[in-house]
Amino acid sequence: MSKINSKQKGKKGELEFANLCKKYGFNTRRSQQFAGINHDADVVGLPDIHVEVKRVEKLNIYDAIEQAIRDKKDDEMAIVAHRKNHKPWLITMTFEDWMEIYKRYLLTTK
């Protein structure tokens, strides 16, 4: 795949993920990043979450989560939202961040 096609696929994936989050009531949108140089999340509007979107067939998930962790603000959790063609969206995050979310969830439901 050419670099232009992969950029277009990345942009399309970011829009797709932002629109999916909107269906759940979040005011999300693609950030206006320029080749990642400003370290903005790919999608903004999920409070306290730095979103890195990957819309590829082959993904090095460790490289992707390391990028998200490197680019996030100190008070944010890093996630990678990713999917292949004809597959559902998946979210990858560190165990520690997932456990923090799960503990907060349990505190609000008990």
N, C-alpha and C positions, 0 to 999 in steps of 0.2 A: 504494500500500500504506500502510495506516495505521501510525502510530508503534508501536502495540502489536503489530501483526502483524510489523513489521520486528524488534522486540525479540525476539519469540518465534522468528522465523527465525534471528536471531543466536545465541540460546541453543541452538537445535537444531543449528546449524552447529558451535558450539563442542563440544557433546556428541558429535556425529558425528566430528569430527576427533580428539578425545581418545580415543574408542573405537577409531578406526582406528590410532592410535599404540599402543594397548594390544595390538593384534593383532601388533605387531612387538616386543613385550616390554617396552614402557615403561610405567611406573606414572604415567600422565597423568590429569588431571582438569581440569574447568573451574575457573578461579579464582573466588573469591568477591568479584569486583569490584562496585562500586556505581557504575554509569554512567561508568566509566572514571576516576573522580576520584582513585583511588590509584595509577594507572599500572601496575597489575599486568598481566601477560600474560593473554590470554584463556584460554590453556591452559597449565598448569604440569606439570612432570615430564620435560621434555626438558632435561637439564643444559646450561648455557651458552647456551641459546637463549631469546630473548624471542619468543613466538608471538602474532601478531595474526591473528585469524580473521575472514574476510569471506565471507559466504554470500549473495551478491547477484548479480543478473543484469548489472548495469552497475557497474563498479568503476574508480575513478580510482586506479590502482596506485601512482602517485607519491605521492598523498596518503596512501595506506595504509602504504607503506614509510616515509615520513617520520614518520608517527605511531608506528610500531614503533621506529624509531631514536630518536625523542624520548623514548619511554617506557622503553627498555631500561636495564639497569644497565650500568656501564662495562665489566664483564668478559663481557658477553653479546653474541651476534650476534642481529640482528633478522631475523625472517622474517615474511612474510605468507603464510598458508595460505588459499587461496581456491578457490571453485568456483561454477559456475552450475548451475542445474537440469540434470540428465541429463548432466553432464560430470564428468570425474575431478578429484580434488584436484590443485592446482598449488601450488608453493612459489616465492615470489619473494624474492630477497635481493640485496644489492649484489654487484657483481662481486668486490670485494676479499674479502668474507666467503666467497663461493663458492670463490675461488681458495685461501683459507686451508684450507678443508675439503678441497679436492681435493689440495693438497700434503700434508696430514696423511694422507689416504687412501693416496697413493702411497708415503709413507714406511713405512706399515705393511704394504704388499703386495709390496715389492721386497726 
